[in-house]
Amino acid sequence: MQKVKLNNGLEMPILGFGVYQIPNEETAQVVSEAISTGYRLFDTAQAYLNEEGVGIAIKNSGISREEFFIVTKIWISNYGKEKAYQSILSSLEKLKTEYIDLLLLHQPFNDYYSAYRAMEMAYRESKVKAIGVSNFYPDRFVDLCKFVEVKPAINQIEMHVFNQHRVDRKYFDKYSTQIMSWGPFAEGKNNIFLNGTLVSVGEKYGKTSAQIALRFLIQEGVVVIPKTVKRERMYQNFNIFDFELGNEDIEKIRALDLGKSLFFSHYDPEAVEMITNFVID
């Protein structure tokens, strides 16, 4: 498996498996199938309510914990230094592990500075191997970087062929922060799986449009975490390291960039209200 090196020297797989919207009671089985396919990076979150399922699958896999790379995220209703720290301990318990490989702030709202201090404390205590953020736009990202001790190792953002963040990337690169894509398939929007460019490029390499979309992001140096509950798709998404896109094809796919979110803007007050109204215990 190809890996990327984070700004603290930690290496992580460039391809992983996401479990967003998978019910907790189904997560262990799905993750177990993904493990047997070859996945070792798993991305969950407190807000997904399925950390326990991920932990069970990894614990019962019979594979050494050191072989896995576990990512989870602190939800905004757990922000504040003390509350965030206690939520980290809770996530460790649910994941049945002594350490989390990568811990992120899920959203740039509420008291995220204090929550980040809690992550720095957990990092210094070796409860967490790397820390970072998710959904931070360049303005808040730069502001945070200026006032923390441990620079974010990751920024997990919406990134796919239709939203490539070509301008934003220079700010993330400036602080050596690795980009991690959520929604590498744009959750099916814009008919991504039937997109003419992706289909035609795929025919050239004998690959599906989904495989081309993932391969493009990987060649752009982006960590991807596609999610599926279908075994066949797990194999397809994993089988993207036996070919390389040529420069001409890369440019064709870059031309698909619309330069904006297909979901919502964090600058939209209604979107902020929707996100901040979601509370977990």
C-alpha positions in Angstrom: 0.0 0.0 0.0 1.3 3.4 -0.9 1.7 5.8 2.0 2.1 9.5 2.7 4.3 10.9 5.4 2.7 13.5 7.7 4.4 16.6 9.1 5.3 14.8 12.3 6.9 11.9 10.4 4.0 9.5 10.9 3.2 7.4 7.8 -0.4 6.6 6.8 -2.0 4.7 3.9 -3.1 6.9 1.0 -6.2 4.7 0.6 -8.6 3.9 3.4 -12.2 3.0 4.1 -14.9 5.4 5.3 -17.8 4.3 7.5 -20.1 7.4 7.3 -23.8 6.5 7.5 -23.2 2.8 8.2 -25.3 1.8 11.2 -23.3 0.8 14.2 -24.9 -2.7 14.3 -23.7 -3.3 10.7 -20.3 -1.6 10.9 -18.4 -4.5 12.4 -19.4 -6.8 9.6 -18.7 -4.3 6.8 -15.3 -3.3 8.3 -14.4 -7.0 8.7 -15.1 -7.5 5.0 -13.0 -4.4 4.2 -10.1 -5.8 6.3 -10.2 -9.1 4.4 -10.1 -7.1 1.2 -6.8 -5.4 2.4 -7.9 -2.1 3.9 -6.0 -1.0 7.0 -7.0 2.7 7.3 -10.4 3.2 8.7 -12.1 6.6 9.1 -14.9 7.1 11.7 -16.2 9.9 13.9 -18.0 10.4 17.2 -20.9 11.9 15.1 -21.1 8.7 13.0 -22.1 6.8 16.1 -20.3 3.7 14.9 -16.8 3.9 16.6 -17.7 0.7 18.5 -18.4 -1.3 15.3 -15.0 -0.3 13.9 -13.3 -1.2 17.2 -15.0 -4.7 17.3 -13.9 -5.5 13.8 -10.3 -4.5 14.3 -10.1 -6.3 17.7 -11.6 -9.5 16.2 -9.5 -9.4 13.0 -6.6 -11.4 14.5 -4.3 -8.8 13.0 -1.8 -6.8 15.1 -3.2 -3.3 16.1 0.0 -1.8 14.7 -1.1 -2.8 11.2 -4.1 -0.5 11.3 -4.5 3.2 11.0 -7.6 4.5 12.9 -9.0 7.9 12.3 -11.8 9.5 14.3 -13.1 13.0 14.9 -14.4 15.0 17.9 -17.9 16.4 17.3 -18.6 20.1 18.1 -20.9 19.4 21.0 -17.9 17.9 22.7 -15.7 21.0 22.2 -14.2 22.8 25.2 -10.9 21.5 26.6 -12.1 19.3 29.4 -15.2 18.0 27.5 -13.1 17.3 24.4 -10.5 15.4 26.5 -13.1 13.2 28.1 -14.6 12.5 24.7 -11.2 11.3 23.5 -11.0 8.9 26.4 -14.6 7.7 25.4 -13.5 7.2 21.8 -10.5 5.2 22.9 -12.8 3.0 24.9 -15.3 2.5 22.1 -12.6 1.8 19.6 -11.1 -0.7 22.0 -7.6 0.7 21.5 -4.9 2.3 23.6 -4.2 5.0 21.0 -5.8 6.7 18.0 -3.6 7.1 14.9 -5.2 10.4 13.8 -7.7 12.6 15.7 -9.5 15.5 14.0 -11.7 18.3 14.9 -14.8 17.6 12.9 -16.0 21.1 12.2 -14.7 24.7 12.6 -17.4 25.9 15.0 -18.0 26.3 18.7 -14.8 26.5 20.9 -12.5 24.6 18.6 -9.4 26.3 20.0 -10.0 24.7 23.4 -10.8 21.4 21.8 -7.6 21.5 19.9 -5.7 22.1 23.1 -7.2 18.9 24.4 -6.0 17.1 21.3 -2.5 18.5 21.8 -2.6 17.2 25.4 -3.6 13.7 24.2 -0.9 13.9 21.6 1.8 14.7 24.2 0.4 11.8 26.3 0.8 9.4 23.3 -3.0 8.7 23.3 -3.0 10.1 19.8 -0.2 9.8 17.2 -1.3 12.7 15.0 -3.9 15.5 15.2 -5.6 17.7 12.6 -8.8 19.2 11.5 -11.7 18.6 9.1 -13.8 21.0 7.0 -11.5 24.0 7.8 -11.5 26.6 5.0 -8.2 28.4 4.5 -9.1 31.4 6.6 -9.9 29.5 9.8 -7.2 27.0 9.0 -4.4 29.7 8.8 -5.8 31.4 11.9 -5.7 28.1 13.9 -2.1 27.3 12.7 -0.9 30.7 14.0 -2.0 30.0 17.6 -1.4 26.3 18.2 1.8 24.4 19.2 1.2 21.3 17.1 0.4 22.2 13.5 -2.5 20.1 12.0 -1.1 17.0 10.2 -4.3 16.7 8.2 -7.2 18.7 6.9 -10.0 16.4 5.8 -12.2 18.3 3.3 -14.8 17.7 0.6 -12.6 16.9 -2.4 -13.4 15.2 -5.7 -13.0 15.8 -9.4 -15.6 18.6 -9.3 -14.1 20.4 -6.3 -10.3 20.2 -6.4 -9.3 23.1 -4.1 -6.6 24.2 -6.5 -6.3 27.7 -4.9 -6.8 26.5 -1.3 -4.1 23.9 -1.5 -1.2 26.5 -1.4 -2.3 27.4 2.2 -2.4 23.8 3.3 0.9 23.1 1.7 2.5 26.1 3.4 1.9 24.4 6.8 2.8 21.0 5.4 -0.7 19.8 6.1 -1.8 16.7 4.2 -5.2 16.8 2.4 -7.6 14.0 3.1 -10.7 13.7 0.9 -14.2 13.0 2.2 -16.7 12.2 -0.5 -14.1 11.3 -3.2 -17.1 10.2 -5.3 -19.0 13.4 -4.6 -21.6 11.0 -3.1 -22.8 10.3 -6.6 -23.6 14.0 -7.4 -23.2 15.3 -11.0 -23.6 11.7 -12.2 -20.0 11.2 -11.5 -20.1 7.5 -12.3 -21.4 8.3 -15.8 -19.3 11.3 -16.4 -18.1 11.2 -20.0 -14.5 12.2 -19.2 -14.1 9.6 -16.5 -15.7 6.9 -18.5 -13.6 7.5 -21.6 -10.4 7.7 -19.5 -11.4 4.5 -17.7 -11.9 2.7 -21.0 -8.3 3.5 -21.9 -7.0 1.8 -18.8 -9.6 -0.9 -18.4 -10.9 0.8 -15.2 -14.3 2.1 -14.0 -15.0 5.8 -13.7 -14.9 5.3 -9.9 -11.4 3.9 -10.1 -10.3 6.8 -12.3 -11.7 9.3 -9.8 -9.8 7.7 -6.9 -6.6 7.3 -8.9 -6.7 11.0 -9.9 -6.9 12.1 -6.3 -4.1 9.7 -5.3 -1.8 11.0 -8.0 -2.6 14.5 -6.8 -1.2 13.4 -3.4 -4.6 13.2 -1.6 -5.6 10.6 0.9 -8.9 9.0 0.0 -11.5 7.1 2.1 -14.2 5.7 -0.3 -17.2 4.1 1.4 -19.2 1.2 0.2 -21.0 -1.7 1.8 -20.7 -3.9 -1.3 -17.8 -6.4 -1.4 -17.3 -6.0 -5.1 -16.9 -2.3 -4.8 -14.5 -2.7 -2.0 -12.2 -4.7 -4.3 -12.7 -2.2 -7.2 -11.8 0.8 -5.0 -8.8 -1.1 -3.7 -7.5 -2.1 -7.1 -6.1 1.2 -8.3 -2.4 0.8 -7.8 -1.7 -1.2 -11.0 -1.8 1.7 -13.4 -0.9 5.4 -13.6 -2.8 8.2 -15.3 -0.8 10.0 -18.0 -0.4 13.8 -18.0 -2.9 14.3 -20.8 -5.6 12.4 -18.8 -4.7 14.3 -15.6 -5.3 17.6 -17.4 -8.7 16.3 -18.8 -9.8 15.5 -15.3 -8.5 18.8 -13.8 -10.8 20.5 -16.3 -13.8 19.0 -14.5 -13.2 21.3 -11.5 -16.1 23.6 -10.7 -14.3 25.2 -7.9 -17.1 25.0 -5.4 -18.8 22.6 -3.0 -21.6 20.4 -4.2 -23.0 20.1 -0.7 -23.0 23.3 1.4 -20.9 26.3 2.4 -19.5 26.9 5.8 -20.1 30.5 5.2 -23.8 30.0 4.8 -25.6 30.8 8.1 -28.3 28.2 7.4 -25.7 25.5 6.9 -24.0 26.6 10.1 -27.3 26.3 12.0 -27.9 22.9 10.6 -24.5 21.6 11.6 -24.4 23.2 15.1 -27.9 22.0 15.9 -26.7 18.4 15.8 -25.8 17.3 19.3 -24.5 13.9 20.5 -24.2 12.7 24.0 
